């Protein structure tokens, strides 16, 4: 049997059980909810569209003008396979990403990891949020993600304002 055909059969079998659709819908609704919440609480920041992905990652961007002027953006990312959230500092394109990776190399960024330029890597800085988020308490999870996202934004503004002047 053709590999793709076999994979689709397995996918179809899992869909027949019904829990994949419910879980995926729950994840998408939660991320859409936090996106709406952040746009209401931080109207001065540019909030990007929800990118649903291919069941690999789902994200949206939230970016203050200070970072946007430097062609940077911040993304709140859900990684499906690891069931985890991360907050990324990203560039508008590969050149911006490379420039800021070079600028930040060797700097201490508490609670974050500096990414390495490689195919498929879209982040400059990553703040990992411990795995296994508790989706049974959506308000606490939303609050934690908001705090981590705003902290990364604040940390990057402070770090980059000193680095690019």
OpenMM code with the backbone's topology and positions (N, CA, C; nanometers):
from openmm import Vec3, app, unit

residues = "UNK UNK UNK UNK UNK UNK UNK UNK UNK UNK UNK UNK UNK UNK UNK UNK UNK UNK UNK UNK UNK UNK UNK UNK UNK UNK UNK UNK UNK UNK UNK UNK UNK UNK UNK UNK UNK UNK UNK UNK UNK UNK UNK UNK UNK UNK UNK UNK UNK UNK UNK UNK UNK UNK UNK UNK UNK UNK UNK UNK UNK UNK UNK UNK UNK UNK UNK UNK UNK UNK UNK UNK UNK UNK UNK UNK UNK UNK UNK UNK UNK UNK UNK UNK UNK UNK UNK UNK UNK UNK UNK UNK UNK UNK UNK UNK UNK UNK UNK UNK UNK UNK UNK UNK UNK UNK UNK UNK UNK UNK UNK UNK UNK UNK UNK UNK UNK UNK UNK UNK UNK UNK UNK UNK UNK UNK UNK UNK UNK UNK UNK UNK UNK UNK UNK UNK UNK UNK UNK UNK UNK UNK UNK UNK UNK UNK UNK UNK UNK UNK UNK UNK UNK UNK UNK UNK UNK UNK UNK UNK UNK UNK UNK UNK UNK".split()
positions = [
    Vec3(0.0847, -0.1183, 0.0000),
    Vec3(0.0000, 0.0000, 0.0000),
    Vec3(0.0892, 0.1246, 0.0000),
    Vec3(0.0517, 0.2235, -0.0764),
    Vec3(0.1212, 0.3509, -0.0847),
    Vec3(0.1305, 0.4152, 0.0539),
    Vec3(0.2473, 0.4727, 0.0869),
    Vec3(0.2685, 0.5302, 0.2204),
    Vec3(0.1663, 0.6389, 0.2530),
    Vec3(0.1419, 0.7320, 0.1608),
    Vec3(0.0449, 0.8381, 0.1862),
    Vec3(-0.0936, 0.7788, 0.2072),
    Vec3(-0.1304, 0.6837, 0.1258),
    Vec3(-0.2614, 0.6206, 0.1389),
    Vec3(-0.2755, 0.5540, 0.2762),
    Vec3(-0.1692, 0.4876, 0.3208),
    Vec3(-0.1686, 0.4213, 0.4519),
    Vec3(-0.1815, 0.5253, 0.5645),
    Vec3(-0.1093, 0.6355, 0.5526),
    Vec3(-0.1175, 0.7413, 0.6534),
    Vec3(-0.2577, 0.8015, 0.6585),
    Vec3(-0.3178, 0.8232, 0.5436),
    Vec3(-0.4528, 0.8797, 0.5393),
    Vec3(-0.5536, 0.7824, 0.5991),
    Vec3(-0.5351, 0.6551, 0.5769),
    Vec3(-0.6242, 0.5567, 0.6372),
    Vec3(-0.6146, 0.5635, 0.7896),
    Vec3(-0.4929, 0.5695, 0.8419),
    Vec3(-0.4748, 0.5802, 0.9878),
    Vec3(-0.5353, 0.7100, 1.0402),
    Vec3(-0.5141, 0.8171, 0.9677),
    Vec3(-0.5710, 0.9476, 1.0039),
    Vec3(-0.7233, 0.9378, 1.0077),
    Vec3(-0.7810, 0.8793, 0.9064),
    Vec3(-0.9265, 0.8624, 0.8990),
    Vec3(-0.9771, 0.7779, 1.0162),
    Vec3(-0.9051, 0.6693, 1.0465),
    Vec3(-0.9446, 0.5832, 1.1586),
    Vec3(-0.9469, 0.6628, 1.2893),
    Vec3(-0.8471, 0.7463, 1.3101),
    Vec3(-0.8424, 0.8273, 1.4330),
    Vec3(-0.9539, 0.9310, 1.4349),
    Vec3(-0.9836, 0.9901, 1.3199),
    Vec3(-1.0928, 1.0878, 1.3136),
    Vec3(-1.2273, 1.0242, 1.3481),
    Vec3(-1.2442, 0.8993, 1.3134),
    Vec3(-1.3699, 0.8308, 1.3435),
    Vec3(-1.3947, 0.8203, 1.4938),
    Vec3(-1.2900, 0.8255, 1.5728),
    Vec3(-1.3039, 0.8174, 1.7187),
    Vec3(-1.3568, 0.9486, 1.7777),
    Vec3(-1.3357, 1.0599, 1.7070),
    Vec3(-1.3943, 1.1882, 1.7474),
    Vec3(-1.3128, 1.2759, 1.8394),
    Vec3(-1.2176, 1.2211, 1.9115),
    Vec3(-1.1447, 1.3036, 2.0076),
    Vec3(-1.0444, 1.3989, 1.9422),
    Vec3(-0.9912, 1.3642, 1.8265),
    Vec3(-0.8960, 1.4547, 1.7597),
    Vec3(-0.9625, 1.5873, 1.7245),
    Vec3(-1.0823, 1.5806, 1.6708),
    Vec3(-1.1539, 1.7032, 1.6335),
    Vec3(-1.1832, 1.7883, 1.7567),
    Vec3(-1.2268, 1.7228, 1.8652),
    Vec3(-1.2594, 1.7966, 1.9872),
    Vec3(-1.1352, 1.8628, 2.0455),
    Vec3(-1.0248, 1.7900, 2.0510),
    Vec3(-0.9013, 1.8450, 2.1058),
    Vec3(-0.8500, 1.9597, 2.0191),
    Vec3(-0.8477, 1.9396, 1.8893),
    Vec3(-0.7989, 2.0434, 1.7981),
    Vec3(-0.8858, 2.1687, 1.8071),
    Vec3(-1.0170, 2.1502, 1.8081),
    Vec3(-1.1088, 2.2641, 1.8210),
    Vec3(-1.0837, 2.3369, 1.9527),
    Vec3(-1.0633, 2.2634, 2.0611),
    Vec3(-1.0366, 2.3241, 2.1914),
    Vec3(-0.9084, 2.4061, 2.1913),
    Vec3(-0.8045, 2.3529, 2.1292),
    Vec3(-0.6776, 2.4261, 2.1198),
    Vec3(-0.6963, 2.5549, 2.0396),
    Vec3(-0.7613, 2.5441, 1.9233),
    Vec3(-0.7814, 2.6620, 1.8373),
    Vec3(-0.8672, 2.7676, 1.9066),
    Vec3(-0.9728, 2.7246, 1.9748),
    Vec3(-1.0591, 2.8200, 2.0455),
    Vec3(-0.9824, 2.8890, 2.1582),
    Vec3(-0.8995, 2.8137, 2.2302),
    Vec3(-0.8210, 2.8738, 2.3386),
    Vec3(-0.7229, 2.9763, 2.2842),
    Vec3(-0.6519, 2.9419, 2.1785),
    Vec3(-0.5529, 3.0351, 2.1240),
    Vec3(-0.6226, 3.1574, 2.0644),
    Vec3(-0.7362, 3.1387, 2.0005),
    Vec3(-0.8129, 3.2533, 1.9500),
    Vec3(-0.8595, 3.3410, 2.0652),
    Vec3(-0.8974, 3.2783, 2.1771),
    Vec3(-0.9415, 3.3532, 2.2952),
    Vec3(-0.8271, 3.4362, 2.3538),
    Vec3(-0.7096, 3.3774, 2.3672),
    Vec3(-0.5982, 3.4544, 2.4240),
    Vec3(-0.5578, 3.5657, 2.3281),
    Vec3(-0.5668, 3.5422, 2.1986),
    Vec3(-0.5377, 3.6460, 2.0999),
    Vec3(-0.6341, 3.7632, 2.1176),
    Vec3(-0.7625, 3.7343, 2.1306),
    Vec3(-0.8631, 3.8390, 2.1517),
    Vec3(-0.8377, 3.9124, 2.2825),
    Vec3(-0.8095, 3.8372, 2.3877),
    Vec3(-0.7810, 3.8977, 2.5188),
    Vec3(-0.6636, 3.9947, 2.5106),
    Vec3(-0.5544, 3.9518, 2.4490),
    Vec3(-0.4360, 4.0379, 2.4397),
    Vec3(-0.4644, 4.1616, 2.3546),
    Vec3(-0.5437, 4.1473, 2.2503),
    Vec3(-0.5755, 4.2639, 2.1666),
    Vec3(-0.6605, 4.3643, 2.2433),
    Vec3(-0.7416, 4.3174, 2.3359),
    Vec3(-0.8232, 4.4080, 2.4176),
    Vec3(-0.7407, 4.4743, 2.5272),
    Vec3(-0.6510, 4.4002, 2.5893),
    Vec3(-0.5708, 4.4516, 2.7003),
    Vec3(-0.4537, 4.5372, 2.6517),
    Vec3(-0.4015, 4.5079, 2.5330),
    Vec3(-0.2855, 4.5792, 2.4785),
    Vec3(-0.3192, 4.6355, 2.3402),
    Vec3(-0.4136, 4.7302, 2.3328),
    Vec3(-0.4550, 4.7825, 2.2015),
    Vec3(-0.3435, 4.8560, 2.1276),
    Vec3(-0.2403, 4.8966, 2.1993),
    Vec3(-0.1293, 4.9672, 2.1361),
    Vec3(-0.0346, 4.8733, 2.0611),
    Vec3(-0.0530, 4.7441, 2.0780),
    Vec3(0.0336, 4.6473, 2.0103),
    Vec3(-0.0360, 4.5921, 1.8869),
    Vec3(0.0433, 4.5621, 1.7857),
    Vec3(-0.0094, 4.5007, 1.6632),
    Vec3(-0.0277, 4.3511, 1.6895),
    Vec3(-0.1489, 4.3039, 1.6678),
    Vec3(-0.1794, 4.1627, 1.6872),
    Vec3(-0.2014, 4.1006, 1.5493),
    Vec3(-0.1237, 3.9984, 1.5186),
    Vec3(-0.1343, 3.9339, 1.3885),
    Vec3(-0.2464, 3.8315, 1.3838),
    Vec3(-0.2726, 3.7837, 1.2652),
    Vec3(-0.3749, 3.6809, 1.2440),
    Vec3(-0.3312, 3.5488, 1.3056),
    Vec3(-0.4267, 3.4653, 1.3360),
    Vec3(-0.3998, 3.3324, 1.3885),
    Vec3(-0.3546, 3.2421, 1.2733),
    Vec3(-0.2374, 3.1852, 1.2873),
    Vec3(-0.1854, 3.0887, 1.1906),
    Vec3(-0.2088, 2.9501, 1.2505),
    Vec3(-0.2938, 2.8699, 1.1870),
    Vec3(-0.3279, 2.7395, 1.2431),
    Vec3(-0.2228, 2.6335, 1.2177),
    Vec3(-0.1481, 2.6470, 1.1110),
    Vec3(-0.0423, 2.5519, 1.0820),
    Vec3(-0.0933, 2.4188, 1.0292),
    Vec3(-0.0056, 2.3201, 1.0282),
    Vec3(-0.0343, 2.1867, 0.9764),
    Vec3(-0.0266, 2.0849, 1.0895),
    Vec3(-0.0873, 2.1204, 1.2016),
    Vec3(-0.0826, 2.0396, 1.3230),
    Vec3(0.0614, 2.0248, 1.3728),
    Vec3(0.1472, 2.1181, 1.3342),
    Vec3(0.2822, 2.1232, 1.3879),
    Vec3(0.2918, 2.2378, 1.4878),
    Vec3(0.2532, 2.3559, 1.4446),
    Vec3(0.2526, 2.4723, 1.5327),
    Vec3(0.1355, 2.5617, 1.4968),
    Vec3(0.0888, 2.6321, 1.5961),
    Vec3(-0.0158, 2.7312, 1.5808),
    Vec3(0.0334, 2.8550, 1.6546),
    Vec3(0.0178, 2.9731, 1.5920),
    Vec3(0.0682, 3.0927, 1.6584),
    Vec3(-0.0014, 3.2175, 1.6088),
    Vec3(0.0233, 3.3263, 1.6813),
    Vec3(-0.0107, 3.4604, 1.6360),
    Vec3(0.0977, 3.5517, 1.6892),
    Vec3(0.1091, 3.6686, 1.6286),
    Vec3(0.2110, 3.7641, 1.6729),
    Vec3(0.1467, 3.8760, 1.7538),
    Vec3(0.2242, 3.9295, 1.8451),
    Vec3(0.1859, 4.0459, 1.9248),
    Vec3(0.3116, 4.1313, 1.9357),
    Vec3(0.3045, 4.2517, 1.8775),
    Vec3(0.4271, 4.3282, 1.8615),
    Vec3(0.4073, 4.4751, 1.8946),
    Vec3(0.4878, 4.5259, 1.9881),
    Vec3(0.4830, 4.6696, 2.0160),
    Vec3(0.5545, 4.7470, 1.9051),
    Vec3(0.5231, 4.8739, 1.8942),
    Vec3(0.5819, 4.9595, 1.7915),
    Vec3(0.7347, 4.9627, 1.8011),
    Vec3(0.7873, 4.9576, 1.9236),
    Vec3(0.9330, 4.9649, 1.9420),
    Vec3(1.0052, 4.8511, 1.8707),
    Vec3(0.9475, 4.7324, 1.8744),
    Vec3(1.0094, 4.6186, 1.8045),
    Vec3(0.9755, 4.6192, 1.6566),
    Vec3(0.8528, 4.6588, 1.6258),
    Vec3(0.8093, 4.6634, 1.4860),
    Vec3(0.8987, 4.7562, 1.4037),
    Vec3(0.9395, 4.8688, 1.4621),
    Vec3(1.0281, 4.9633, 1.3907),
    Vec3(1.1611, 4.8992, 1.3535),
    Vec3(1.2003, 4.7975, 1.4296),
    Vec3(1.3265, 4.7276, 1.4008),
    Vec3(1.3030, 4.6008, 1.3172),
    Vec3(1.1794, 4.5887, 1.2664),
    Vec3(1.1394, 4.4759, 1.1824),
    Vec3(1.1419, 4.3436, 1.2587),
    Vec3(1.1055, 4.3539, 1.3872),
    Vec3(1.0961, 4.2381, 1.4742),
    Vec3(0.9511, 4.2155, 1.5130),
    Vec3(0.9219, 4.0940, 1.5555),
    Vec3(0.7876, 4.0613, 1.6038),
    Vec3(0.8007, 3.9532, 1.7108),
    Vec3(0.6978, 3.9424, 1.7919),
    Vec3(0.6941, 3.8416, 1.8966),
    Vec3(0.5787, 3.7478, 1.8641),
    Vec3(0.6015, 3.6190, 1.8786),
    Vec3(0.4977, 3.5200, 1.8492),
    Vec3(0.4731, 3.4330, 1.9716),
    Vec3(0.3458, 3.4117, 2.0008),
    Vec3(0.3055, 3.3135, 2.1016),
    Vec3(0.2737, 3.1863, 2.0232),
    Vec3(0.3498, 3.0811, 2.0491),
    Vec3(0.3484, 2.9608, 1.9665),
    Vec3(0.3060, 2.8389, 2.0482),
    Vec3(0.2109, 2.7627, 1.9935),
    Vec3(0.1759, 2.6330, 2.0516),
    Vec3(0.2350, 2.5259, 1.9616),
    Vec3(0.3151, 2.4366, 2.0201),
    Vec3(0.3769, 2.3263, 1.9462),
    Vec3(0.2957, 2.1992, 1.9739),
    Vec3(0.2273, 2.1522, 1.8721),
    Vec3(0.1334, 2.0409, 1.8886),
    Vec3(0.2010, 1.9127, 1.9357),
    Vec3(0.3112, 1.8755, 1.8726),
    Vec3(0.3731, 1.7471, 1.9036),
    Vec3(0.4215, 1.7384, 2.0479),
    Vec3(0.4784, 1.8467, 2.0987),
    Vec3(0.5277, 1.8443, 2.2367),
    Vec3(0.4248, 1.8952, 2.3371),
    Vec3(0.3090, 1.9409, 2.2883),
    Vec3(0.2053, 1.9967, 2.3758),
    Vec3(0.2664, 2.1026, 2.4669),
    Vec3(0.3283, 2.2025, 2.4040),
    Vec3(0.3934, 2.3063, 2.4818),
    Vec3(0.3786, 2.4415, 2.4131),
    Vec3(0.3992, 2.5454, 2.4928),
    Vec3(0.3970, 2.6819, 2.4419),
    Vec3(0.5366, 2.7400, 2.4499),
    Vec3(0.5662, 2.8281, 2.3545),
    Vec3(0.6896, 2.9063, 2.3552),
    Vec3(0.6556, 3.0470, 2.3100),
    Vec3(0.7375, 3.1415, 2.3521),
    Vec3(0.7258, 3.2791, 2.3038),
    Vec3(0.8551, 3.3071, 2.2276),
    Vec3(0.8400, 3.3541, 2.1036),
    Vec3(0.9549, 3.3767, 2.0163),
    Vec3(0.9698, 3.5230, 1.9814),
    Vec3(1.0935, 3.5669, 1.9740),
    Vec3(1.1272, 3.6911, 1.9052),
    Vec3(1.1694, 3.6472, 1.7658),
    Vec3(1.1076, 3.7058, 1.6635),
    Vec3(1.1369, 3.6704, 1.5249),
    Vec3(1.1630, 3.7962, 1.4430),
    Vec3(1.2212, 3.7769, 1.3273),
    Vec3(1.2458, 3.8871, 1.2360),
    Vec3(1.1487, 3.8862, 1.1202),
    Vec3(1.1384, 3.9990, 1.0530),
    Vec3(1.0486, 4.0115, 0.9382),
    Vec3(1.0927, 3.9229, 0.8214),
    Vec3(1.2222, 3.8908, 0.8173),
    Vec3(1.2746, 3.8030, 0.7126),
    Vec3(1.4060, 3.7414, 0.7607),
    Vec3(1.4666, 3.6584, 0.6785),
    Vec3(1.5894, 3.5869, 0.7178),
    Vec3(1.7064, 3.6827, 0.7445),
    Vec3(1.7137, 3.7903, 0.6692),
    Vec3(1.8236, 3.8850, 0.6899),
    Vec3(1.8116, 3.9542, 0.8247),
    Vec3(1.6910, 3.9984, 0.8593),
    Vec3(1.6688, 4.0617, 0.9902),
    Vec3(1.7015, 3.9615, 1.1000),
    Vec3(1.6572, 3.8388, 1.0820),
    Vec3(1.6857, 3.7340, 1.1799),
    Vec3(1.8368, 3.7162, 1.1963),
    Vec3(1.9088, 3.7058, 1.0868),
    Vec3(2.0540, 3.6868, 1.0928),
    Vec3(2.1229, 3.8054, 1.1592),
    Vec3(2.0796, 3.9276, 1.1268),
    Vec3(2.1397, 4.0474, 1.1862),
    Vec3(2.1224, 4.0497, 1.3375),
    Vec3(2.0026, 4.0162, 1.3850),
    Vec3(1.9781, 4.0205, 1.5288),
    Vec3(2.0390, 3.9015, 1.6014),
    Vec3(2.0491, 3.7877, 1.5353),
    Vec3(2.1210, 3.6753, 1.5964),
    Vec3(2.2667, 3.7143, 1.6207),
    Vec3(2.3250, 3.7797, 1.5235),
    Vec3(2.4639, 3.8247, 1.5353),
    Vec3(2.4776, 3.9294, 1.6465),
    Vec3(2.3842, 4.0224, 1.6523),
    Vec3(2.3850, 4.1284, 1.7525),
    Vec3(2.3730, 4.0726, 1.8946),
    Vec3(2.2919, 3.9681, 1.9111),
    Vec3(2.2648, 3.9147, 2.0450),
    Vec3(2.3585, 3.8012, 2.0863),
    Vec3(2.4395, 3.7526, 1.9943),
    Vec3(2.5295, 3.6410, 2.0253),
    Vec3(2.6200, 3.6762, 2.1435),
    Vec3(2.6262, 3.5851, 2.2387),
    Vec3(2.7108, 3.6042, 2.3560),
    Vec3(2.6454, 3.6830, 2.4683),
    Vec3(2.5278, 3.7373, 2.4464),
    Vec3(2.4576, 3.8111, 2.5517),
    Vec3(2.3781, 3.7156, 2.6389),
    Vec3(2.3715, 3.7486, 2.7671),
    Vec3(2.2916, 3.6711, 2.8605),
    Vec3(2.1464, 3.7183, 2.8500),
    Vec3(2.0590, 3.6268, 2.8198),
    Vec3(1.9169, 3.6583, 2.8079),
    Vec3(1.8446, 3.5655, 2.9059),
    Vec3(1.8237, 3.6104, 3.0298),
    Vec3(1.7662, 3.5238, 3.1339),
    Vec3(1.6331, 3.4609, 3.0922),
    Vec3(1.6241, 3.3297, 3.1149),
    Vec3(1.5008, 3.2570, 3.0856),
    Vec3(1.4777, 3.2286, 2.9389),
    Vec3(1.5759, 3.2593, 2.8554),
    Vec3(1.5590, 3.2434, 2.7101),
    Vec3(1.6790, 3.1721, 2.6498),
    Vec3(1.6571, 3.1224, 2.5300),
    Vec3(1.7642, 3.0628, 2.4516),
    Vec3(1.7778, 3.1408, 2.3224),
    Vec3(1.9005, 3.1643, 2.2813),
    Vec3(1.9265, 3.2266, 2.1528),
    Vec3(1.9236, 3.1158, 2.0477),
    Vec3(1.8475, 3.1359, 1.9431),
    Vec3(1.8359, 3.0358, 1.8368),
    Vec3(1.9608, 3.0379, 1.7503),
    Vec3(1.9725, 2.9387, 1.6647),
    Vec3(2.0799, 2.9349, 1.5670),
    Vec3(2.0168, 2.9371, 1.4288),
    Vec3(2.0779, 3.0129, 1.3403),
    Vec3(2.0257, 3.0204, 1.2034),
    Vec3(2.0352, 2.8825, 1.1388),
    Vec3(1.9223, 2.8338, 1.0916),
    Vec3(1.9171, 2.7043, 1.0239),
    Vec3(1.7874, 2.7002, 0.9438),
    Vec3(1.7832, 2.6189, 0.8399),
    Vec3(1.6593, 2.6063, 0.7624),
    Vec3(1.5430, 2.5661, 0.8538),
    Vec3(1.4321, 2.6345, 0.8407),
    Vec3(1.3133, 2.6038, 0.9190),
    Vec3(1.3084, 2.6683, 1.0564),
    Vec3(1.4151, 2.7370, 1.0960),
    Vec3(1.4167, 2.8050, 1.2257),
    Vec3(1.3725, 2.9493, 1.2033),
    Vec3(1.2618, 2.9865, 1.2665),
    Vec3(1.2064, 3.1202, 1.2467),
    Vec3(1.2256, 3.2109, 1.3673),
    Vec3(1.2856, 3.1617, 1.4724),
    Vec3(1.3021, 3.2407, 1.5941),
    Vec3(1.4430, 3.2965, 1.6059),
    Vec3(1.4523, 3.4055, 1.6801),
    Vec3(1.5816, 3.4630, 1.7184),
    Vec3(1.6081, 3.4257, 1.8634),
    Vec3(1.5065, 3.4481, 1.9468),
    Vec3(1.5117, 3.4171, 2.0892),
    Vec3(1.3869, 3.3360, 2.1221),
    Vec3(1.4033, 3.2353, 2.2096),
    Vec3(1.2913, 3.1516, 2.2510),
    Vec3(1.2822, 3.1496, 2.4029),
    Vec3(1.1616, 3.1750, 2.4523),
    Vec3(1.1316, 3.1556, 2.5946),
    Vec3(1.0387, 3.0347, 2.6001),
    Vec3(1.0900, 2.9245, 2.6560),
    Vec3(1.0101, 2.8026, 2.6656),
    Vec3(0.9247, 2.8083, 2.7913),
    Vec3(0.8032, 2.7644, 2.7752),
    Vec3(0.7119, 2.7561, 2.8879),
    Vec3(0.6958, 2.6072, 2.9149),
    Vec3(0.7121, 2.5633, 3.0396),
    Vec3(0.7123, 2.4193, 3.0669),
    Vec3(0.5988, 2.3448, 2.9972),
    Vec3(0.6318, 2.2216, 2.9562),
    Vec3(0.5372, 2.1383, 2.8828),
    Vec3(0.4162, 2.1010, 2.9678),
    Vec3(0.3231, 2.0356, 2.9042),
    Vec3(0.1996, 1.9886, 2.9650),
    Vec3(0.1164, 2.1011, 3.0250),
    Vec3(0.0755, 2.1960, 2.9408),
    Vec3(-0.0112, 2.3028, 2.9911),
    Vec3(-0.1430, 2.2435, 3.0409),
    Vec3(-0.1986, 2.3046, 3.1447),
    Vec3(-0.3224, 2.2562, 3.2052),
    Vec3(-0.4415, 2.3215, 3.1367),
    Vec3(-0.4999, 2.2514, 3.0411),
    Vec3(-0.6149, 2.3033, 2.9680),
    Vec3(-0.7448, 2.2895, 3.0478),
    Vec3(-0.7361, 2.2343, 3.1691),
    Vec3(-0.8562, 2.2266, 3.2529),
    Vec3(-0.8769, 2.3572, 3.3302),
    Vec3(-0.7756, 2.4442, 3.3301),
    Vec3(-0.7861, 2.5751, 3.3958),
    Vec3(-0.7402, 2.6809, 3.2950),
    Vec3(-0.8291, 2.7122, 3.2004),
    Vec3(-0.7936, 2.7995, 3.0886),
    Vec3(-0.7585, 2.9410, 3.1339),
    Vec3(-0.8239, 2.9913, 3.2369),
    Vec3(-0.7949, 3.1267, 3.2828),
    Vec3(-0.6519, 3.1362, 3.3376),
    Vec3(-0.6119, 3.0408, 3.4178),
    Vec3(-0.4745, 3.0417, 3.4711),
    Vec3(-0.3725, 3.0242, 3.3595),
    Vec3(-0.4038, 2.9361, 3.2649),
    Vec3(-0.3122, 2.9150, 3.1525),
    Vec3(-0.3012, 3.0425, 3.0695),
    Vec3(-0.4131, 3.1064, 3.0414),
    Vec3(-0.4119, 3.2323, 2.9650),
    Vec3(-0.3299, 3.3373, 3.0378),
    Vec3(-0.3488, 3.3490, 3.1686),
    Vec3(-0.2739, 3.4481, 3.2467),
    Vec3(-0.1246, 3.4199, 3.2429),
    Vec3(-0.0871, 3.2937, 3.2543),
    Vec3(0.0552, 3.2581, 3.2517),
    Vec3(0.1170, 3.2913, 3.1166),
    Vec3(0.0456, 3.2592, 3.0091),
    Vec3(0.0972, 3.2884, 2.8754),
    Vec3(0.1067, 3.4387, 2.8522),
    Vec3(0.0111, 3.5137, 2.9032),
    Vec3(0.0162, 3.6596, 2.8912),
    Vec3(0.1392, 3.7138, 2.9633),
    Vec3(0.1611, 3.6695, 3.0861),
    Vec3(0.2762, 3.7160, 3.1644),
    Vec3(0.4063, 3.6836, 3.0912),
    Vec3(0.4204, 3.5613, 3.0420),
    Vec3(0.5444, 3.5205, 2.9735),
    Vec3(0.5650, 3.5991, 2.8440),
    Vec3(0.4577, 3.6248, 2.7710),
    Vec3(0.4672, 3.6992, 2.6451),
    Vec3(0.5085, 3.8434, 2.6718),
    Vec3(0.4439, 3.9077, 2.7659),
    Vec3(0.4745, 4.0477, 2.7967),
    Vec3(0.6146, 4.0590, 2.8570),
    Vec3(0.6552, 3.9594, 2.9350),
    Vec3(0.7911, 3.9617, 2.9908),
    Vec3(0.8947, 3.9534, 2.8794),
    Vec3(0.8727, 3.8660, 2.7818),
    Vec3(0.9688, 3.8576, 2.6713),
    Vec3(0.9727, 3.9898, 2.5952),
    Vec3(0.8572, 4.0483, 2.5701),
    Vec3(0.8534, 4.1766, 2.4995),
    Vec3(0.9325, 4.2809, 2.5768),
    Vec3(0.9075, 4.2914, 2.7057),
    Vec3(0.9766, 4.3896, 2.7897),
    Vec3(1.1277, 4.3641, 2.7928),
    Vec3(1.1655, 4.2384, 2.8115),
    Vec3(1.3080, 4.2033, 2.8142),
    Vec3(1.3761, 4.2371, 2.6821),
    Vec3(1.3100, 4.2086, 2.5704),
    Vec3(1.3696, 4.2360, 2.4396),
    Vec3(1.3783, 4.3856, 2.4138),
    Vec3(1.2768, 4.4608, 2.4537),
    Vec3(1.2832, 4.6064, 2.4368),
    Vec3(1.4026, 4.6635, 2.5133),
    Vec3(1.4195, 4.6219, 2.6385),
    Vec3(1.5322, 4.6713, 2.7198),
    Vec3(1.6652, 4.6299, 2.6590),
    Vec3(1.6780, 4.5030, 2.6239),
    Vec3(1.8020, 4.4506, 2.5690),
    Vec3(1.8369, 4.5159, 2.4357),
    Vec3(1.7398, 4.5257, 2.3472),
    Vec3(1.7670, 4.5782, 2.2132),
    Vec3(1.7836, 4.7278, 2.2098),
    Vec3(1.7170, 4.7991, 2.2975),
    Vec3(1.7337, 4.9450, 2.2993),
    Vec3(1.8778, 4.9797, 2.3332),
    Vec3(1.9368, 4.9035, 2.4238),
    Vec3(2.0774, 4.9277, 2.4579),
    Vec3(2.1729, 4.8777, 2.3504),
    Vec3(2.1334, 4.7713, 2.2806),
    Vec3(2.2226, 4.7095, 2.1826),
    Vec3(2.2272, 4.7836, 2.0490),
    Vec3(2.1170, 4.8497, 2.0106),
    Vec3(2.1157, 4.9100, 1.8779),
    Vec3(2.1415, 5.0596, 1.8790),
    Vec3(2.1559, 5.1184, 1.9951),
    Vec3(2.1806, 5.2612, 1.9993),
    Vec3(2.3249, 5.2929, 1.9657),
] * unit.nanometer
topology = app.Topology()
chain = topology.addChain("A")
for resn in residues:
    res = topology.addResidue(resn, chain)
    for name in ("N", "CA", "C"):
        topology.addAtom(name, app.Element.getBySymbol(name[0]), res)
